[in-house]
Amino acid sequence: MHMSTIEIVLLIIAAIGFFIVTLYNRLVRLNISVNEAFAQIEVQLKRRSDLIPNLVETVKGYAAHESGTFEKVVNARAKATTATTVADVAAADGMLTQALRGLLAVAEAYPDLKASTNFLALQEELSTTENKISFARQFYNENVRALNNAVKTIPTSLFAGIAKVTTRDFYEVEDPQSRQAPNVKF
């Protein structure tokens, strides 16, 4: 039993159609994964944002005269809650991280505050949240890398326009302290 020319042509068309649908679906799935990963970053940033008022109030109770530090944290938090694009969220995230470092540095000067169970619990919760944010950023960037590779390489790049999928920006937090070498004294 051998196949006719029409059957062979139909089989080739079906194989090409399957190939196109597979590539299209891959691009759509990668795009959805990037959206989901960014949503996870936002969930963790919201969690951190919700902790900040309690942390600020706790520190205020011990160091009320440090109003400049509190104002920086409150302003950074406000910017973080209104940012929408990846670049804006990342910039606001970096500002808030810096402001929180300042707040925690103030706490170092107050032994009673450092010993407060409420402060210690908030500090631990903040530390846990920072770790979750870091993992969420990494997960997002891994998904962006996979999507960008697919959008820029053949054969999936041929279908990126049809799938309405474009490259995405990586999540990069500009943190001046992370680029500075630590000061080591002996």
Secondary structure as the mmCIF struct_conf table of DSSP 4:
data_model
#
loop_
_struct_conf.conf_type_id
_struct_conf.id
_struct_conf.beg_label_comp_id
_struct_conf.beg_label_asym_id
_struct_conf.beg_label_seq_id
_struct_conf.end_label_comp_id
_struct_conf.end_label_asym_id
_struct_conf.end_label_seq_id
HELX_RH_AL_P HELX_RH_AL_P1 THR A 5 TYR A 62
TURN_TY1_P TURN_TY1_P1 ALA A 64 HIS A 65
HELX_RH_AL_P HELX_RH_AL_P2 SER A 67 THR A 82
BEND BEND1 THR A 85 THR A 85
HELX_RH_AL_P HELX_RH_AL_P3 VAL A 86 GLU A 108
TURN_TY1_P TURN_TY1_P2 ALA A 109 ALA A 109
HELX_RH_AL_P HELX_RH_AL_P4 PRO A 111 ALA A 115
HELX_RH_AL_P HELX_RH_AL_P5 THR A 117 LYS A 152
BEND BEND2 THR A 153 THR A 153
TURN_TY1_P TURN_TY1_P3 ILE A 154 PRO A 155
HELX_RH_3T_P HELX_RH_3T_P1 THR A 156 PHE A 159
TURN_TY1_P TURN_TY1_P4 ALA A 160 LYS A 164
HELX_RH_AL_P HELX_RH_AL_P6 PRO A 176 ARG A 179
BEND BEND3 GLN A 180 GLN A 180
HELX_LH_PP_P HELX_LH_PP_P1 ALA A 181 PRO A 182
#
